[in-house]
Amino acid sequence: MKEITAILRMDMMNRTKKALTELGVDAFYAFEAQGRGKGFVNKKVLAGMEKGYEEAAAVLGEKGKLYPKRVLVAVVQDVEVDAIVQTIIATNQTGKPGDGKVFVCPVNDAVRVRSGEHGEKSIA
């Protein structure tokens, strides 16, 4: 089993949800988050701001803020991972900074609370 975590633009969530549902992936969670990628901040300006230089804070302006994002999480069987990741990429890729990230992590176990089933049975 794998956990897929995707950080996406807010306005791409409905398209992503539809694409995953069409792929047969119905079980996932989504929540709002705020963040930014490392490419959005000039590190020298950020260091100046941290030292208390007002000029640096003024220059940082909009680039220092956190941007609204959606986080989508799905725990899936190993054989589904490639198709899901490719679907997320195809649905969200604009070629511009901020398109998002996809993380794939191993899941050692899962338990369905209702029945006590373990492993892949619990996510099927």
KOLPAKE-788349 format. One record per residue: chain; x, y, z of N, C-alpha, C, O in turn; residue number from 1; residue in three letters. Coordinates in pm, 1 decimal. Example, Ala and Ser with C-alpha at 12.3 -4.5 7.8 and 13.67 -1.06 7.14 Angstrom:
+-------+----------+----------+----------+----------+----------+----------+----------+----------+----------+----------+----------+----------+-----+-----+
: chain :   n_east :  n_north :     n_up :  ca_east : ca_north :    ca_up :   c_east :  c_north :     c_up :   o_east :  o_north :     o_up :   n : res :
+-------+----------+----------+----------+----------+----------+----------+----------+----------+----------+----------+----------+----------+-----+-----+
:     A :   1319.0 :   -569.0 :    780.0 :   1230.0 :   -450.0 :    780.0 :   1320.0 :   -330.0 :    780.0 :   1423.6 :   -331.9 :    846.5 :   1 : ala :
:     A :   1285.0 :   -225.0 :    708.0 :   1367.0 :   -106.0 :    714.0 :   1290.0 :      3.0 :    787.0 :   1340.9 :    113.8 :    803.9 :   2 : ser :
+-------+----------+----------+----------+----------+----------+----------+----------+----------+----------+----------+----------+----------+-----+-----+
//
This chain:
+-------+----------+----------+----------+----------+----------+----------+----------+----------+----------+----------+----------+----------+-----+-----+
: chain :   n_east :  n_north :     n_up :  ca_east : ca_north :    ca_up :   c_east :  c_north :     c_up :   o_east :  o_north :     o_up :   n : res :
+-------+----------+----------+----------+----------+----------+----------+----------+----------+----------+----------+----------+----------+-----+-----+
:     A :     84.2 :   -118.2 :      0.0 :      0.0 :      0.0 :      0.0 :     88.1 :    123.6 :      0.0 :    200.3 :    123.3 :     50.8 :   1 : met :
:     A :     34.3 :    228.0 :    -58.0 :    106.0 :    355.9 :    -63.6 :      9.4 :    469.1 :    -27.9 :   -111.0 :    461.3 :    -52.8 :   2 : lys :
:     A :     66.0 :    573.7 :     30.8 :     -9.2 :    696.1 :     54.7 :     37.4 :    797.9 :    -47.9 :    156.6 :    826.5 :    -58.8 :   3 : glu :
:     A :    -56.3 :    851.7 :   -122.3 :    -26.6 :    957.1 :   -219.4 :    -78.2 :   1087.5 :   -160.0 :   -196.0 :   1099.7 :   -126.3 :   4 : ile :
:     A :     11.2 :   1184.1 :   -147.7 :    -25.2 :   1316.9 :   -100.2 :      7.3 :   1414.3 :   -212.1 :    121.3 :   1421.8 :   -257.9 :   5 : thr :
:     A :    -91.8 :   1487.7 :   -255.3 :    -73.4 :   1584.3 :   -363.9 :   -108.5 :   1723.2 :   -312.8 :   -213.1 :   1743.2 :   -250.9 :   6 : ala :
:     A :    -20.9 :   1818.4 :   -339.0 :    -45.5 :   1958.7 :   -305.9 :    -79.6 :   2028.0 :   -436.9 :      0.3 :   2029.1 :   -530.5 :   7 : ile :
:     A :   -199.3 :   2085.7 :   -442.4 :   -254.4 :   2135.0 :   -568.2 :   -303.2 :   2278.4 :   -555.9 :   -325.1 :   2329.4 :   -446.0 :   8 : leu :
:     A :   -319.5 :   2341.5 :   -670.0 :   -382.8 :   2473.9 :   -673.8 :   -529.8 :   2457.9 :   -633.1 :   -593.5 :   2357.0 :   -663.5 :   9 : arg :
:     A :   -581.4 :   2558.4 :   -564.7 :   -721.4 :   2555.0 :   -519.4 :   -817.2 :   2535.5 :   -636.6 :   -912.2 :   2457.8 :   -627.2 :  10 : met :
:     A :   -792.3 :   2605.6 :   -746.1 :   -886.5 :   2602.7 :   -857.6 :   -876.8 :   2476.0 :   -942.2 :   -950.3 :   2461.2 :  -1039.8 :  11 : asp :
:     A :   -787.6 :   2385.6 :   -906.3 :   -773.0 :   2261.0 :   -982.5 :   -837.0 :   2141.6 :   -910.3 :   -836.9 :   2030.2 :   -962.7 :  12 : met :
:     A :   -890.2 :   2164.0 :   -793.1 :   -939.8 :   2052.4 :   -713.2 :  -1057.7 :   1981.4 :   -778.7 :  -1061.0 :   1858.3 :   -781.7 :  13 : met :
:     A :  -1153.6 :   2055.8 :   -830.6 :  -1270.7 :   1990.4 :   -891.6 :  -1231.1 :   1907.7 :  -1013.4 :  -1282.4 :   1797.5 :  -1032.6 :  14 : asn :
:     A :  -1141.0 :   1959.3 :  -1095.2 :  -1092.1 :   1883.1 :  -1211.3 :  -1021.2 :   1756.0 :  -1167.0 :  -1038.7 :   1649.9 :  -1226.9 :  15 : arg :
:     A :   -940.6 :   1767.7 :  -1061.0 :   -866.0 :   1652.9 :  -1010.2 :   -960.8 :   1548.8 :   -952.9 :   -945.0 :   1429.2 :   -977.6 :  16 : thr :
:     A :  -1058.1 :   1594.0 :   -877.3 :  -1158.5 :   1504.3 :   -819.2 :  -1230.5 :   1427.2 :   -929.2 :  -1247.8 :   1305.8 :   -918.9 :  17 : lys :
:     A :  -1271.9 :   1496.3 :  -1033.3 :  -1341.9 :   1433.1 :  -1145.1 :  -1251.3 :   1331.6 :  -1215.7 :  -1294.8 :   1220.8 :  -1247.1 :  18 : lys :
:     A :  -1126.6 :   1369.0 :  -1240.3 :  -1033.1 :   1279.6 :  -1309.7 :  -1006.8 :   1153.7 :  -1227.8 :  -1001.2 :   1043.9 :  -1283.0 :  19 : ala :
:     A :   -990.8 :   1168.8 :  -1096.7 :   -966.7 :   1051.5 :  -1012.5 :  -1090.0 :    961.5 :  -1006.6 :  -1077.9 :    839.0 :  -1009.8 :  20 : leu :
:     A :  -1206.3 :   1021.0 :   -998.0 :  -1330.3 :    943.0 :   -995.5 :  -1346.6 :    865.8 :  -1125.5 :  -1385.9 :    749.1 :  -1123.8 :  21 : thr :
:     A :  -1316.9 :    929.7 :  -1238.1 :  -1324.1 :    860.9 :  -1367.6 :  -1222.8 :    746.4 :  -1376.5 :  -1245.2 :    648.6 :  -1447.7 :  22 : glu :
:     A :  -1112.2 :    759.2 :  -1304.4 :  -1010.7 :    654.4 :  -1300.1 :  -1052.8 :    538.8 :  -1209.1 :   -994.2 :    430.6 :  -1213.3 :  23 : leu :
:     A :  -1155.0 :    563.2 :  -1127.1 :  -1202.0 :    459.4 :  -1034.7 :  -1153.8 :    477.7 :   -892.0 :  -1170.7 :    389.7 :   -807.6 :  24 : gly :
:     A :  -1093.3 :    593.3 :   -865.9 :  -1045.2 :    624.1 :   -730.9 :  -1150.1 :    712.0 :   -663.5 :  -1163.2 :    830.5 :   -694.4 :  25 : val :
:     A :  -1224.1 :    652.0 :   -571.3 :  -1330.5 :    726.4 :   -504.5 :  -1295.9 :    762.5 :   -360.6 :  -1356.9 :    852.5 :   -302.8 :  26 : asp :
:     A :  -1198.9 :    693.4 :   -302.8 :  -1166.9 :    713.4 :   -161.4 :  -1042.8 :    801.9 :   -148.1 :   -930.7 :    758.0 :   -173.6 :  27 : ala :
:     A :  -1065.0 :    926.4 :   -108.0 :   -954.3 :   1017.6 :    -81.2 :  -1005.2 :   1130.1 :      7.2 :  -1125.7 :   1148.0 :     24.9 :  28 : phe :
:     A :   -912.2 :   1204.6 :     61.6 :   -944.2 :   1317.1 :    148.0 :   -882.1 :   1442.0 :     88.7 :   -778.7 :   1435.8 :     22.3 :  29 : tyr :
:     A :   -945.7 :   1555.1 :    113.0 :   -890.7 :   1682.1 :     67.0 :   -914.3 :   1785.8 :    175.9 :  -1018.8 :   1787.4 :    241.0 :  30 : ala :
:     A :   -817.3 :   1870.3 :    193.7 :   -833.6 :   1978.5 :    289.4 :   -755.5 :   2100.0 :    242.3 :   -664.9 :   2089.3 :    159.7 :  31 : phe :
:     A :   -791.8 :   2215.0 :    296.0 :   -726.7 :   2339.4 :    258.6 :   -598.7 :   2356.0 :    339.3 :   -590.1 :   2314.7 :    455.0 :  32 : glu :
:     A :   -500.6 :   2416.7 :    276.5 :   -373.6 :   2443.7 :    342.7 :   -315.9 :   2572.5 :    285.3 :   -365.6 :   2625.2 :    185.8 :  33 : ala :
:     A :   -212.8 :   2621.3 :    347.6 :   -140.7 :   2736.4 :    296.1 :      7.2 :   2702.3 :    294.2 :     57.4 :   2635.0 :    384.2 :  34 : gln :
:     A :     76.1 :   2748.8 :    192.2 :    218.5 :   2721.8 :    184.5 :    280.0 :   2788.8 :     63.9 :    214.9 :   2865.1 :     -7.5 :  35 : gly :
:     A :    406.7 :   2758.9 :     42.8 :    477.1 :   2812.6 :    -72.8 :    595.8 :   2722.6 :   -102.6 :    648.0 :   2654.7 :    -14.2 :  36 : arg :
:     A :    636.7 :   2723.2 :   -226.5 :    754.8 :   2649.2 :   -266.3 :    879.8 :   2732.0 :   -241.2 :    871.7 :   2853.4 :   -223.0 :  37 : gly :
:     A :    994.3 :   2667.2 :   -240.3 :   1118.4 :   2739.1 :   -211.4 :   1156.0 :   2837.8 :   -320.8 :   1231.8 :   2931.5 :   -295.5 :  38 : lys :
:     A :   1105.2 :   2818.8 :   -440.6 :   1138.3 :   2908.0 :   -550.0 :   1068.4 :   3042.1 :   -544.1 :   1098.6 :   3130.4 :   -624.3 :  39 : gly :
:     A :    976.5 :   3059.6 :   -451.9 :    899.7 :   3183.0 :   -446.2 :    966.2 :   3292.4 :   -362.6 :    917.4 :   3405.4 :   -360.0 :  40 : phe :
:     A :   1076.3 :   3261.2 :   -294.5 :   1134.5 :   3357.3 :   -202.6 :   1282.4 :   3376.1 :   -233.5 :   1356.8 :   3279.2 :   -248.4 :  41 : val :
:     A :   1324.1 :   3502.7 :   -243.0 :   1465.5 :   3534.4 :   -256.8 :   1527.9 :   3517.6 :   -118.3 :   1492.5 :   3590.0 :    -25.3 :  42 : asn :
:     A :   1619.4 :   3423.7 :   -104.5 :   1674.9 :   3389.5 :     27.0 :   1751.4 :   3505.4 :     90.2 :   1751.8 :   3518.9 :    212.6 :  43 : lys :
:     A :   1815.4 :   3588.5 :     10.2 :   1889.1 :   3702.6 :     65.1 :   1792.1 :   3804.3 :    124.7 :   1817.4 :   3861.1 :    230.9 :  44 : lys :
:     A :   1682.7 :   3826.1 :     56.1 :   1582.4 :   3920.2 :    107.2 :   1519.5 :   3863.5 :    233.6 :   1497.0 :   3937.3 :    329.6 :  45 : val :
:     A :   1491.1 :   3735.7 :    235.2 :   1432.8 :   3671.1 :    352.8 :   1528.5 :   3681.5 :    471.6 :   1485.6 :   3709.5 :    583.5 :  46 : leu :
:     A :   1657.0 :   3659.2 :    448.0 :   1755.9 :   3670.7 :    555.9 :   1758.7 :   3813.4 :    610.8 :   1769.1 :   3832.9 :    731.9 :  47 : ala :
:     A :   1749.7 :   3912.7 :    522.8 :   1745.9 :   4052.0 :    566.3 :   1623.0 :   4081.7 :    650.5 :   1630.5 :   4155.0 :    749.2 :  48 : gly :
:     A :   1510.7 :   4024.7 :    611.4 :   1388.2 :   4044.5 :    687.9 :   1401.2 :   3982.5 :    826.7 :   1358.0 :   4040.9 :    926.1 :  49 : met :
:     A :   1461.4 :   3863.0 :    832.4 :   1478.1 :   3794.8 :    961.2 :   1569.6 :   3873.7 :   1054.9 :   1557.0 :   3864.5 :   1177.0 :  50 : glu :
:     A :   1661.5 :   3951.2 :    997.2 :   1750.5 :   4035.0 :   1077.8 :   1683.2 :   4165.7 :   1117.9 :   1740.3 :   4244.1 :   1193.7 :  51 : lys :
:     A :   1562.2 :   4189.8 :   1067.5 :   1486.3 :   4307.6 :   1107.4 :   1498.1 :   4427.7 :   1015.8 :   1455.5 :   4537.0 :   1052.9 :  52 : gly :
:     A :   1555.0 :   4410.7 :    896.6 :   1566.5 :   4522.2 :    803.7 :   1431.3 :   4548.3 :    737.6 :   1378.3 :   4463.2 :    666.1 :  53 : tyr :
:     A :   1376.5 :   4667.5 :    762.5 :   1244.8 :   4701.5 :    708.8 :   1243.4 :   4702.9 :    556.7 :   1143.1 :   4667.6 :    494.6 :  54 : glu :
:     A :   1355.5 :   4743.8 :    496.5 :   1363.0 :   4748.4 :    350.2 :   1343.1 :   4608.1 :    291.5 :   1276.6 :   4590.5 :    189.5 :  55 : glu :
:     A :   1402.2 :   4509.8 :    358.4 :   1389.7 :   4371.0 :    310.8 :   1245.3 :   4324.9 :    321.0 :   1194.9 :   4257.6 :    231.0 :  56 : ala :
:     A :   1178.9 :   4360.4 :    429.3 :   1039.4 :   4321.5 :    446.0 :    952.5 :   4384.4 :    338.3 :    859.3 :   4321.3 :    288.4 :  57 : ala :
:     A :    982.9 :   4509.3 :    302.1 :    906.0 :   4578.2 :    198.0 :    928.8 :   4512.7 :     62.0 :    835.0 :   4497.4 :    -16.2 :  58 : ala :
:     A :   1053.3 :   4474.0 :     33.9 :   1085.3 :   4410.2 :    -93.5 :   1021.9 :   4271.3 :   -101.7 :    977.1 :   4228.2 :   -207.9 :  59 : val :
:     A :   1019.2 :   4203.0 :     11.5 :    964.2 :   4066.7 :     13.7 :    818.3 :   4068.0 :    -29.9 :    774.7 :   3982.7 :   -107.2 :  60 : leu :
:     A :    744.3 :   4164.8 :     20.1 :    605.5 :   4186.8 :    -21.2 :    525.6 :   4059.8 :    -41.1 :    517.3 :   3975.8 :     48.6 :  61 : gly :
:     A :    466.9 :   4045.9 :   -158.7 :    379.9 :   3934.3 :   -190.7 :    452.4 :   3800.3 :   -196.0 :    391.3 :   3695.6 :   -174.8 :  62 : glu :
:     A :    581.1 :   3803.3 :   -223.8 :    654.6 :   3677.8 :   -235.5 :    673.5 :   3609.3 :   -101.4 :    708.0 :   3491.2 :    -97.1 :  63 : lys :
:     A :    651.8 :   3680.4 :      7.3 :    668.4 :   3621.5 :    139.5 :    542.5 :   3559.1 :    194.6 :    545.6 :   3494.9 :    299.6 :  64 : gly :
:     A :    433.0 :   3576.9 :    125.7 :    307.6 :   3527.1 :    180.7 :    288.8 :   3378.9 :    150.5 :    354.4 :   3322.0 :     63.3 :  65 : lys :
:     A :    198.6 :   3319.9 :    224.0 :    161.5 :   3181.3 :    200.3 :     43.0 :   3179.8 :    104.9 :    -47.4 :   3262.8 :    114.4 :  66 : leu :
:     A :     45.0 :   3084.2 :     13.2 :    -58.9 :   3076.4 :    -88.6 :   -157.9 :   2966.5 :    -54.6 :   -118.8 :   2861.3 :     -4.1 :  67 : tyr :
:     A :   -287.0 :   2990.0 :    -82.0 :   -386.2 :   2885.2 :    -54.2 :   -366.5 :   2766.9 :   -148.3 :   -346.5 :   2783.6 :   -268.6 :  68 : pro :
:     A :   -372.5 :   2649.2 :    -91.7 :   -355.7 :   2525.1 :   -166.8 :   -456.8 :   2423.4 :   -117.3 :   -521.8 :   2443.1 :    -14.6 :  69 : lys :
:     A :   -469.0 :   2316.0 :   -190.7 :   -546.4 :   2199.7 :   -147.9 :   -449.4 :   2084.3 :   -130.8 :   -355.6 :   2068.8 :   -208.9 :  70 : arg :
:     A :   -472.1 :   2004.9 :    -29.9 :   -394.2 :   1883.8 :     -9.0 :   -488.9 :   1766.1 :    -27.7 :   -592.9 :   1757.5 :     37.6 :  71 : val :
:     A :   -452.1 :   1677.1 :   -116.3 :   -532.3 :   1558.3 :   -144.8 :   -452.8 :   1437.4 :    -95.8 :   -333.9 :   1425.3 :   -125.6 :  72 : leu :
:     A :   -517.2 :   1348.4 :    -21.3 :   -450.4 :   1230.5 :     32.7 :   -532.4 :   1107.4 :     -2.0 :   -653.8 :   1104.6 :     18.5 :  73 : val :
:     A :   -464.9 :   1005.4 :    -54.9 :   -529.5 :    877.8 :    -85.4 :   -435.2 :    764.7 :    -48.3 :   -315.6 :    771.1 :    -77.0 :  74 : ala :
:     A :   -488.2 :    661.9 :     15.1 :   -411.9 :    540.5 :     41.5 :   -463.3 :    436.0 :    -56.6 :   -582.2 :    404.1 :    -59.3 :  75 : val :
:     A :   -370.7 :    383.1 :   -137.6 :   -409.7 :    296.4 :   -248.6 :   -320.7 :    173.2 :   -255.6 :   -216.2 :    166.0 :   -191.1 :  76 : val :
:     A :   -364.4 :     76.9 :   -335.1 :   -282.6 :    -41.4 :   -359.4 :   -165.5 :     -3.3 :   -449.0 :   -174.7 :     89.4 :   -529.3 :  77 : gln :
:     A :    -55.9 :    -75.8 :   -434.1 :     66.4 :    -44.5 :   -509.2 :     43.8 :    -38.1 :   -659.9 :    101.7 :     47.0 :   -727.5 :  78 : asp :
:     A :    -39.5 :   -127.1 :   -712.8 :    -59.9 :   -132.6 :   -858.2 :   -132.5 :     -9.9 :   -912.0 :   -130.1 :     14.5 :  -1032.6 :  79 : val :
:     A :   -196.6 :     67.2 :   -825.9 :   -271.9 :    185.7 :   -868.8 :   -188.1 :    313.3 :   -872.9 :   -228.7 :    412.5 :   -933.4 :  80 : glu :
:     A :    -71.7 :    311.0 :   -808.8 :      5.0 :    433.4 :   -785.7 :     40.3 :    506.6 :   -914.8 :     13.2 :    626.0 :   -926.8 :  81 : val :
:     A :     99.8 :    437.8 :  -1011.0 :    145.0 :    505.4 :  -1132.8 :     30.8 :    574.6 :  -1206.8 :     45.7 :    688.5 :  -1251.2 :  82 : asp :
:     A :    -81.2 :    507.6 :  -1220.1 :   -195.3 :    566.9 :  -1291.0 :   -248.8 :    689.0 :  -1217.2 :   -284.7 :    788.8 :  -1279.6 :  83 : ala :
:     A :   -254.1 :    681.2 :  -1086.5 :   -305.6 :    793.6 :  -1007.3 :   -211.8 :    912.9 :  -1016.6 :   -256.2 :   1025.5 :  -1038.5 :  84 : ile :
:     A :    -82.4 :    888.7 :  -1000.0 :     15.2 :    998.1 :  -1007.5 :     11.6 :   1062.4 :  -1145.9 :     12.8 :   1185.0 :  -1156.6 :  85 : val :
:     A :      7.3 :    982.7 :  -1250.5 :      3.5 :   1037.4 :  -1386.6 :   -125.0 :   1117.7 :  -1410.3 :   -122.8 :   1219.8 :  -1479.2 :  86 : gln :
:     A :   -235.4 :   1072.1 :  -1353.9 :   -361.8 :   1145.2 :  -1367.2 :   -354.5 :   1279.3 :  -1295.8 :   -400.3 :   1380.7 :  -1348.6 :  87 : thr :
:     A :   -297.5 :   1280.2 :  -1176.8 :   -283.2 :   1405.9 :  -1102.0 :   -194.4 :   1503.4 :  -1179.7 :   -226.5 :   1621.7 :  -1190.8 :  88 : ile :
:     A :    -83.8 :   1453.8 :  -1232.8 :      6.3 :   1540.1 :  -1310.0 :    -64.0 :   1593.4 :  -1434.4 :    -60.7 :   1713.7 :  -1460.4 :  89 : ile :
:     A :   -126.7 :   1506.2 :  -1510.6 :   -192.6 :   1547.5 :  -1635.0 :   -302.5 :   1649.9 :  -1608.7 :   -325.0 :   1739.0 :  -1690.6 :  90 : ala :
:     A :   -369.4 :   1638.3 :  -1497.8 :   -480.8 :   1726.8 :  -1465.2 :   -433.5 :   1862.0 :  -1414.3 :   -503.0 :   1962.1 :  -1431.7 :  91 : thr :
:     A :   -316.5 :   1866.6 :  -1351.9 :   -273.0 :   1988.0 :  -1282.7 :   -155.8 :   2060.9 :  -1346.3 :   -124.2 :   2172.5 :  -1305.2 :  92 : asn :
:     A :    -91.6 :   2002.2 :  -1443.4 :     28.9 :   2060.7 :  -1500.1 :     -2.7 :   2176.8 :  -1594.3 :    -67.2 :   2159.2 :  -1697.7 :  93 : gln :
:     A :     44.6 :   2296.4 :  -1556.1 :     30.1 :   2413.6 :  -1642.7 :    166.2 :   2458.3 :  -1695.7 :    173.7 :   2538.0 :  -1789.3 :  94 : thr :
:     A :    272.7 :   2407.3 :  -1636.2 :    407.0 :   2448.4 :  -1675.0 :    455.0 :   2572.2 :  -1602.3 :    562.6 :   2624.1 :  -1632.1 :  95 : gly :
:     A :    376.4 :   2620.1 :  -1507.3 :    412.0 :   2740.9 :  -1432.1 :    443.7 :   2703.9 :  -1287.4 :    395.3 :   2602.3 :  -1237.5 :  96 : lys :
:     A :    524.7 :   2785.6 :  -1219.8 :    549.9 :   2759.8 :  -1078.2 :    418.5 :   2754.7 :  -1000.5 :    325.7 :   2830.4 :  -1028.9 :  97 : pro :
:     A :    411.7 :   2666.6 :   -904.2 :    292.3 :   2655.2 :   -822.1 :    199.0 :   2543.7 :   -864.8 :     91.7 :   2527.4 :   -806.7 :  98 : gly :
:     A :    238.3 :   2465.8 :   -966.5 :    153.2 :   2354.1 :  -1011.0 :    134.0 :   2250.2 :   -901.6 :     32.9 :   2179.9 :   -901.2 :  99 : asp :
:     A :    227.3 :   2238.8 :   -809.7 :    210.9 :   2147.8 :   -697.4 :    318.9 :   2042.8 :   -688.8 :    417.6 :   2044.9 :   -762.3 : 100 : gly :
:     A :    297.1 :   1950.8 :   -596.5 :    389.1 :   1839.4 :   -573.8 :    305.2 :   1715.2 :   -544.5 :    192.4 :   1724.0 :   -496.1 : 101 : lys :
:     A :    363.6 :   1599.3 :   -575.2 :    301.8 :   1471.8 :   -539.9 :    405.2 :   1391.2 :   -463.4 :    518.2 :   1374.3 :   -509.4 : 102 : val :
:     A :    366.8 :   1341.6 :   -346.9 :    453.5 :   1258.5 :   -264.4 :    392.2 :   1119.5 :   -255.0 :    271.1 :   1105.4 :   -237.9 : 103 : phe :
:     A :    475.7 :   1017.2 :   -266.2 :    429.9 :    879.4 :   -254.1 :    510.6 :    815.3 :   -142.0 :    633.5 :    810.5 :   -147.8 : 104 : val :
:     A :    441.0 :    766.3 :    -40.3 :    505.7 :    707.6 :     77.1 :    449.2 :    568.5 :    103.7 :    331.6 :    543.1 :     77.9 : 105 : cys :
:     A :    532.6 :    478.6 :    155.0 :    482.7 :    345.2 :    188.7 :    390.0 :    350.5 :    310.4 :    407.1 :    433.4 :    399.7 : 106 : pro :
:     A :    293.2 :    261.7 :    311.9 :    203.6 :    246.5 :    426.0 :    221.7 :    103.4 :    477.2 :    198.2 :      7.5 :    403.7 : 107 : val :
:     A :    262.5 :     89.6 :    600.9 :    287.7 :    -43.0 :    656.8 :    160.0 :   -119.8 :    686.5 :    155.6 :   -241.9 :    671.4 : 108 : asn :
:     A :     57.2 :    -49.4 :    728.4 :    -68.1 :   -116.8 :    760.6 :   -180.3 :    -13.7 :    761.6 :   -157.0 :    106.4 :    775.7 : 109 : asp :
:     A :   -300.4 :    -62.9 :    746.7 :   -421.4 :     18.5 :    759.8 :   -525.1 :    -69.7 :    826.3 :   -525.8 :   -191.1 :    805.7 : 110 : ala :
:     A :   -612.0 :    -10.9 :    905.2 :   -715.5 :    -86.9 :    974.4 :   -849.2 :    -18.2 :    953.8 :   -863.5 :    100.9 :    981.4 : 111 : val :
:     A :   -947.5 :    -93.5 :    905.2 :  -1083.7 :    -40.2 :    894.1 :  -1146.2 :    -50.8 :   1032.8 :  -1160.5 :   -160.5 :   1086.9 : 112 : arg :
:     A :  -1182.8 :     61.9 :   1089.1 :  -1234.6 :     67.0 :   1225.3 :  -1361.7 :    -15.8 :   1239.4 :  -1377.6 :    -88.9 :   1337.1 : 113 : val :
:     A :  -1451.4 :     -4.7 :   1143.5 :  -1579.7 :    -74.4 :   1151.5 :  -1564.4 :   -225.3 :   1166.4 :  -1632.1 :   -286.7 :   1248.8 : 114 : arg :
:     A :  -1475.9 :   -285.5 :   1087.2 :  -1466.2 :   -432.0 :   1083.9 :  -1338.0 :   -488.6 :   1144.4 :  -1329.8 :   -608.2 :   1172.6 : 115 : ser :
:     A :  -1237.8 :   -402.6 :   1164.5 :  -1110.1 :   -451.4 :   1216.7 :  -1020.9 :   -512.5 :   1110.0 :   -914.5 :   -565.2 :   1142.3 : 116 : gly :
:     A :  -1061.8 :   -506.8 :    981.9 :   -980.7 :   -562.1 :    873.9 :   -848.5 :   -486.7 :    863.4 :   -843.5 :   -365.1 :    881.9 : 117 : glu :
:     A :   -740.8 :   -560.7 :    833.4 :   -606.4 :   -503.4 :    820.8 :   -561.3 :   -508.3 :    676.1 :   -614.4 :   -584.4 :    595.2 : 118 : his :
:     A :   -461.7 :   -425.2 :    644.8 :   -394.6 :   -430.8 :    515.8 :   -481.5 :   -386.1 :    400.4 :   -570.3 :   -302.2 :    415.5 : 119 : gly :
:     A :   -453.7 :   -445.1 :    282.7 :   -524.5 :   -403.5 :    160.0 :   -674.1 :   -428.1 :    167.0 :   -750.6 :   -358.7 :    100.0 : 120 : glu :
:     A :   -718.0 :   -525.2 :    246.5 :   -862.9 :   -548.8 :    262.2 :   -931.5 :   -424.8 :    319.8 :  -1047.6 :   -397.0 :    289.4 : 121 : lys :
:     A :   -859.1 :   -351.4 :    402.6 :   -919.9 :   -236.0 :    468.9 :   -937.3 :   -115.9 :    376.1 :  -1013.2 :    -24.3 :    407.6 : 122 : ser :
:     A :   -867.6 :   -115.2 :    261.6 :   -881.2 :     -1.0 :    169.9 :   -954.4 :    -38.5 :     43.2 :   -977.8 :     46.9 :    -42.3 : 123 : ile :
:     A :   -991.1 :   -164.6 :     29.5 :  -1061.2 :   -210.9 :    -92.0 :  -1208.5 :   -177.5 :    -86.2 :  -1282.6 :   -208.8 :   -179.4 : 124 : ala :
+-------+----------+----------+----------+----------+----------+----------+----------+----------+----------+----------+----------+----------+-----+-----+
//
